[in-house]
């Protein structure tokens, strides 16, 4: 199977990776939480794959929260 190993992602590809809407991604760009680039001769913004992946972080659940969920 072909895997795109390109460093550049379209907005749609970034949305798929992050599981968010296009509007949410544009908000993240406007807020400066993820940089977007204009590449001369290419239509639309592009994002760097490592920048997109850097937004994905593991969640740390405290033992206290785990205990309260078990009581329900």
Backbone torsions as a table, in degrees:
resi	resn	phi	psi	omega
1	UNK	NA	139.8	-180.0
2	UNK	-75.7	129.8	175.0
3	UNK	-118.3	128.3	179.6
4	UNK	-76.5	110.3	179.8
5	UNK	-100.5	13.4	179.2
6	UNK	-61.9	146.3	176.7
7	UNK	-75.3	-24.6	-175.7
8	UNK	-93.7	138.2	177.0
9	UNK	-124.5	146.2	171.3
10	UNK	-78.5	168.5	176.6
11	UNK	-59.5	-40.5	-178.9
12	UNK	-63.4	-43.0	179.0
13	UNK	-64.2	-41.7	178.6
14	UNK	-63.9	-40.4	177.4
15	UNK	-60.5	-41.4	179.1
16	UNK	-64.3	-43.9	-179.8
17	UNK	-62.5	-43.7	-176.2
18	UNK	-84.6	-17.6	-177.9
19	UNK	69.7	37.3	-179.8
20	UNK	-126.9	167.3	179.1
21	UNK	-79.6	164.3	177.2
22	UNK	-61.9	-40.1	179.3
23	UNK	-63.0	-40.5	178.6
24	UNK	-65.1	-41.2	178.5
25	UNK	-63.9	-42.6	178.4
26	UNK	-62.8	-35.6	176.8
27	UNK	-64.0	-43.3	178.3
28	UNK	-61.3	-37.5	178.3
29	UNK	-67.0	-47.4	179.9
30	UNK	-60.1	-37.8	-179.5
31	UNK	-75.6	-8.3	179.9
32	UNK	80.1	14.9	-179.3
33	UNK	-80.5	-18.0	175.6
34	UNK	-147.3	130.6	-179.5
35	UNK	-79.9	144.2	174.5
36	UNK	-121.7	153.3	-174.4
37	UNK	-129.6	146.4	168.8
38	UNK	-102.2	123.7	178.0
39	UNK	-104.5	124.7	-177.4
40	UNK	-55.1	129.4	178.2
41	UNK	85.4	-0.7	-179.9
42	UNK	-116.2	133.9	-178.8
43	UNK	-80.9	133.5	174.9
44	UNK	87.3	161.9	176.7
45	UNK	-70.7	153.4	173.2
46	UNK	-126.7	150.0	178.0
47	UNK	-124.3	148.8	177.2
48	UNK	-82.4	133.1	-177.2
49	UNK	-55.8	-43.7	178.1
50	UNK	-61.9	-33.1	176.9
51	UNK	-65.3	-42.5	178.9
52	UNK	-64.4	-47.3	-178.3
53	UNK	-65.5	-25.4	-179.8
54	UNK	-69.0	-17.0	177.1
55	UNK	-77.4	-15.3	-177.7
56	UNK	-90.8	115.4	-177.5
57	UNK	-129.9	145.3	177.3
58	UNK	-68.9	151.4	179.1
59	UNK	-96.9	132.5	176.1
60	UNK	-102.4	115.0	178.5
61	UNK	-101.2	126.7	-178.6
62	UNK	-73.1	157.5	179.1
63	UNK	-60.6	-35.3	-180.0
64	UNK	-62.0	-43.5	179.0
65	UNK	-66.4	-38.7	178.3
66	UNK	-61.4	-41.5	-178.3
67	UNK	-65.7	-42.4	-177.5
68	UNK	-66.6	-32.4	178.0
69	UNK	-69.8	-35.1	-178.9
70	UNK	-68.1	-28.8	-177.7
71	UNK	-71.3	-21.5	-176.6
72	UNK	-72.9	NA	NA
